[in-house]
Amino acid sequence: MMNSKKSELPFASSNYVMMLTGIAVILAGFLIMSFDAEEFGFGFLGLTLGPIVTIIGFILEFWAILRKPSDS
């Protein structure tokens, strides 16, 4: 017989919110890098701040995927 169990999502809603936040932070990092006024992006924004913000976004993404929801 078929089990009439409701299909569950693989993550909790807090994980999805964290994933969307991570995507927004990654996009903000790329946007910061594009604001660099130096030639070829060799200024502070293009070489330091933008990549740091982007890496923080990727860390948020990995944490959102690996985090176990507290209600499970």
VMD Tcl script that builds the backbone (N, CA, C; Angstrom):
set m [mol new atoms 216]
animate dup $m
set s [atomselect $m all]
$s set {name element resname resid chain x y z} {
  {N N MET 1 A 0.838 -1.182 0.000}
  {CA C MET 1 A 0.000 0.000 0.000}
  {C C MET 1 A 0.886 1.249 0.000}
  {N N MET 2 A 0.345 2.289 -0.548}
  {CA C MET 2 A 1.055 3.568 -0.595}
  {C C MET 2 A 0.903 4.280 0.745}
  {N N ASN 3 A 1.962 4.817 1.207}
  {CA C ASN 3 A 1.947 5.578 2.446}
  {C C ASN 3 A 1.521 7.004 2.123}
  {N N SER 4 A 0.474 7.487 2.732}
  {CA C SER 4 A -0.048 8.821 2.438}
  {C C SER 4 A 0.599 9.875 3.333}
  {N N LYS 5 A 1.899 9.788 3.441}
  {CA C LYS 5 A 2.650 10.708 4.268}
  {C C LYS 5 A 2.961 11.976 3.463}
  {N N LYS 6 A 2.828 13.107 4.101}
  {CA C LYS 6 A 3.111 14.383 3.445}
  {C C LYS 6 A 4.612 14.507 3.187}
  {N N SER 7 A 4.956 14.893 1.990}
  {CA C SER 7 A 6.360 15.076 1.623}
  {C C SER 7 A 6.932 16.275 2.375}
  {N N GLU 8 A 8.078 16.089 3.017}
  {CA C GLU 8 A 8.691 17.152 3.802}
  {C C GLU 8 A 9.823 17.796 3.016}
  {N N LEU 9 A 10.041 19.066 3.267}
  {CA C LEU 9 A 11.152 19.770 2.639}
  {C C LEU 9 A 12.454 19.327 3.299}
  {N N PRO 10 A 13.548 19.356 2.562}
  {CA C PRO 10 A 14.811 18.876 3.150}
  {C C PRO 10 A 15.389 19.783 4.233}
  {N N PHE 11 A 14.992 21.059 4.250}
  {CA C PHE 11 A 15.508 21.995 5.243}
  {C C PHE 11 A 14.356 22.678 5.953}
  {N N ALA 12 A 14.651 23.238 7.110}
  {CA C ALA 12 A 13.656 24.033 7.838}
  {C C ALA 12 A 13.614 25.439 7.254}
  {N N SER 13 A 12.601 26.189 7.624}
  {CA C SER 13 A 12.463 27.539 7.071}
  {C C SER 13 A 13.625 28.432 7.487}
  {N N SER 14 A 14.178 28.213 8.670}
  {CA C SER 14 A 15.327 29.025 9.095}
  {C C SER 14 A 16.538 28.775 8.195}
  {N N ASN 15 A 16.700 27.545 7.709}
  {CA C ASN 15 A 17.790 27.256 6.788}
  {C C ASN 15 A 17.609 27.999 5.467}
  {N N TYR 16 A 16.385 28.034 4.969}
  {CA C TYR 16 A 16.129 28.742 3.715}
  {C C TYR 16 A 16.352 30.240 3.867}
  {N N VAL 17 A 15.962 30.800 4.993}
  {CA C VAL 17 A 16.198 32.227 5.240}
  {C C VAL 17 A 17.697 32.500 5.288}
  {N N MET 18 A 18.449 31.611 5.935}
  {CA C MET 18 A 19.888 31.774 6.012}
  {C C MET 18 A 20.531 31.645 4.626}
  {N N MET 19 A 20.011 30.751 3.791}
  {CA C MET 19 A 20.530 30.606 2.437}
  {C C MET 19 A 20.290 31.871 1.618}
  {N N LEU 20 A 19.101 32.438 1.730}
  {CA C LEU 20 A 18.807 33.679 1.008}
  {C C LEU 20 A 19.682 34.828 1.512}
  {N N THR 21 A 19.929 34.858 2.816}
  {CA C THR 21 A 20.823 35.873 3.372}
  {C C THR 21 A 22.234 35.695 2.830}
  {N N GLY 22 A 22.685 34.460 2.744}
  {CA C GLY 22 A 24.013 34.189 2.191}
  {C C GLY 22 A 24.134 34.627 0.741}
  {N N ILE 23 A 23.098 34.374 -0.050}
  {CA C ILE 23 A 23.103 34.810 -1.454}
  {C C ILE 23 A 23.156 36.333 -1.531}
  {N N ALA 24 A 22.397 37.003 -0.667}
  {CA C ALA 24 A 22.405 38.478 -0.658}
  {C C ALA 24 A 23.784 39.007 -0.273}
  {N N VAL 25 A 24.454 38.365 0.681}
  {CA C VAL 25 A 25.785 38.808 1.099}
  {C C VAL 25 A 26.799 38.573 -0.018}
  {N N ILE 26 A 26.696 37.452 -0.719}
  {CA C ILE 26 A 27.590 37.179 -1.852}
  {C C ILE 26 A 27.406 38.240 -2.932}
  {N N LEU 27 A 26.160 38.541 -3.268}
  {CA C LEU 27 A 25.898 39.572 -4.275}
  {C C LEU 27 A 26.399 40.939 -3.818}
  {N N ALA 28 A 26.267 41.231 -2.530}
  {CA C ALA 28 A 26.775 42.495 -2.006}
  {C C ALA 28 A 28.296 42.556 -2.137}
  {N N GLY 29 A 28.976 41.448 -1.916}
  {CA C GLY 29 A 30.429 41.415 -2.075}
  {C C GLY 29 A 30.851 41.693 -3.504}
  {N N PHE 30 A 30.147 41.099 -4.475}
  {CA C PHE 30 A 30.468 41.366 -5.873}
  {C C PHE 30 A 30.142 42.816 -6.239}
  {N N LEU 31 A 29.072 43.347 -5.682}
  {CA C LEU 31 A 28.716 44.738 -5.934}
  {C C LEU 31 A 29.774 45.680 -5.358}
  {N N ILE 32 A 30.254 45.377 -4.163}
  {CA C ILE 32 A 31.319 46.182 -3.557}
  {C C ILE 32 A 32.568 46.159 -4.435}
  {N N MET 33 A 32.905 44.976 -4.965}
  {CA C MET 33 A 34.087 44.890 -5.831}
  {C C MET 33 A 33.910 45.730 -7.093}
  {N N SER 34 A 32.694 45.841 -7.583}
  {CA C SER 34 A 32.471 46.616 -8.810}
  {C C SER 34 A 32.542 48.114 -8.563}
  {N N PHE 35 A 32.427 48.557 -7.310}
  {CA C PHE 35 A 32.489 49.984 -6.985}
  {C C PHE 35 A 33.915 50.521 -6.899}
  {N N ASP 36 A 34.901 49.665 -7.014}
  {CA C ASP 36 A 36.287 50.106 -6.875}
  {C C ASP 36 A 36.648 51.060 -8.010}
  {N N ALA 37 A 37.185 52.229 -7.650}
  {CA C ALA 37 A 37.515 53.251 -8.634}
  {C C ALA 37 A 38.912 53.064 -9.231}
  {N N GLU 38 A 39.727 52.230 -8.607}
  {CA C GLU 38 A 41.084 52.011 -9.123}
  {C C GLU 38 A 41.035 51.221 -10.435}
  {N N GLU 39 A 42.089 51.369 -11.213}
  {CA C GLU 39 A 42.157 50.664 -12.482}
  {C C GLU 39 A 42.252 49.158 -12.248}
  {N N PHE 40 A 41.458 48.395 -12.960}
  {CA C PHE 40 A 41.374 46.934 -12.886}
  {C C PHE 40 A 40.970 46.422 -11.505}
  {N N GLY 41 A 40.372 47.263 -10.682}
  {CA C GLY 41 A 39.904 46.844 -9.372}
  {C C GLY 41 A 41.000 46.574 -8.373}
  {N N PHE 42 A 42.130 47.283 -8.490}
  {CA C PHE 42 A 43.268 47.030 -7.610}
  {C C PHE 42 A 43.249 47.885 -6.351}
  {N N GLY 43 A 42.109 48.445 -5.975}
  {CA C GLY 43 A 42.025 49.259 -4.768}
  {C C GLY 43 A 41.558 48.437 -3.580}
  {N N PHE 44 A 41.259 49.136 -2.490}
  {CA C PHE 44 A 40.833 48.474 -1.255}
  {C C PHE 44 A 39.529 47.702 -1.442}
  {N N LEU 45 A 38.576 48.306 -2.162}
  {CA C LEU 45 A 37.282 47.639 -2.333}
  {C C LEU 45 A 37.404 46.369 -3.175}
  {N N GLY 46 A 38.215 46.419 -4.211}
  {CA C GLY 46 A 38.323 45.275 -5.116}
  {C C GLY 46 A 39.205 44.159 -4.617}
  {N N LEU 47 A 40.198 44.485 -3.800}
  {CA C LEU 47 A 41.147 43.458 -3.346}
  {C C LEU 47 A 40.938 42.997 -1.912}
  {N N THR 48 A 40.258 43.790 -1.097}
  {CA C THR 48 A 40.149 43.452 0.324}
  {C C THR 48 A 38.707 43.297 0.771}
  {N N LEU 49 A 37.955 44.379 0.753}
  {CA C LEU 49 A 36.615 44.363 1.341}
  {C C LEU 49 A 35.649 43.470 0.563}
  {N N GLY 50 A 35.612 43.595 -0.740}
  {CA C GLY 50 A 34.694 42.790 -1.554}
  {C C GLY 50 A 34.906 41.291 -1.396}
  {N N PRO 51 A 36.149 40.808 -1.540}
  {CA C PRO 51 A 36.377 39.369 -1.350}
  {C C PRO 51 A 36.063 38.873 0.062}
  {N N ILE 52 A 36.332 39.686 1.082}
  {CA C ILE 52 A 36.021 39.270 2.450}
  {C C ILE 52 A 34.511 39.120 2.627}
  {N N VAL 53 A 33.743 40.073 2.117}
  {CA C VAL 53 A 32.285 39.995 2.217}
  {C C VAL 53 A 31.769 38.788 1.442}
  {N N THR 54 A 32.342 38.530 0.267}
  {CA C THR 54 A 31.925 37.383 -0.540}
  {C C THR 54 A 32.219 36.069 0.183}
  {N N ILE 55 A 33.373 35.950 0.790}
  {CA C ILE 55 A 33.723 34.727 1.525}
  {C C ILE 55 A 32.790 34.533 2.721}
  {N N ILE 56 A 32.443 35.620 3.396}
  {CA C ILE 56 A 31.481 35.523 4.503}
  {C C ILE 56 A 30.142 34.999 3.992}
  {N N GLY 57 A 29.729 35.432 2.806}
  {CA C GLY 57 A 28.486 34.925 2.212}
  {C C GLY 57 A 28.551 33.435 1.929}
  {N N PHE 58 A 29.687 32.963 1.412}
  {CA C PHE 58 A 29.832 31.525 1.151}
  {C C PHE 58 A 29.854 30.724 2.457}
  {N N ILE 59 A 30.461 31.266 3.498}
  {CA C ILE 59 A 30.453 30.593 4.797}
  {C C ILE 59 A 29.021 30.487 5.320}
  {N N LEU 60 A 28.247 31.559 5.149}
  {CA C LEU 60 A 26.828 31.514 5.542}
  {C C LEU 60 A 26.071 30.432 4.774}
  {N N GLU 61 A 26.360 30.306 3.477}
  {CA C GLU 61 A 25.704 29.278 2.663}
  {C C GLU 61 A 26.028 27.878 3.185}
  {N N PHE 62 A 27.306 27.610 3.417}
  {CA C PHE 62 A 27.690 26.283 3.915}
  {C C PHE 62 A 27.068 26.008 5.277}
  {N N TRP 63 A 27.041 27.016 6.126}
  {CA C TRP 63 A 26.457 26.835 7.457}
  {C C TRP 63 A 24.952 26.582 7.356}
  {N N ALA 64 A 24.291 27.264 6.432}
  {CA C ALA 64 A 22.847 27.063 6.261}
  {C C ALA 64 A 22.544 25.654 5.767}
  {N N ILE 65 A 23.413 25.115 4.939}
  {CA C ILE 65 A 23.185 23.762 4.417}
  {C C ILE 65 A 23.483 22.712 5.476}
  {N N LEU 66 A 24.549 22.898 6.231}
  {CA C LEU 66 A 24.976 21.884 7.187}
  {C C LEU 66 A 24.289 21.970 8.540}
  {N N ARG 67 A 23.661 23.096 8.835}
  {CA C ARG 67 A 23.021 23.297 10.143}
  {C C ARG 67 A 21.779 22.416 10.279}
  {N N LYS 68 A 21.705 21.726 11.384}
  {CA C LYS 68 A 20.530 20.915 11.667}
  {C C LYS 68 A 19.494 21.780 12.372}
  {N N PRO 69 A 18.260 21.828 11.863}
  {CA C PRO 69 A 17.254 22.665 12.518}
  {C C PRO 69 A 16.957 22.192 13.938}
  {N N SER 70 A 16.704 23.136 14.821}
  {CA C SER 70 A 16.510 22.803 16.225}
  {C C SER 70 A 15.176 22.108 16.490}
  {N N ASP 71 A 14.182 22.267 15.586}
  {CA C ASP 71 A 12.884 21.647 15.806}
  {C C ASP 71 A 12.844 20.187 15.350}
  {N N SER 72 A 13.934 19.658 14.782}
  {CA C SER 72 A 13.953 18.261 14.329}
  {C C SER 72 A 14.560 17.377 15.381}
}
mol reanalyze $m
mol bondsrecalc $m
mol representation Tube
mol addrep $m
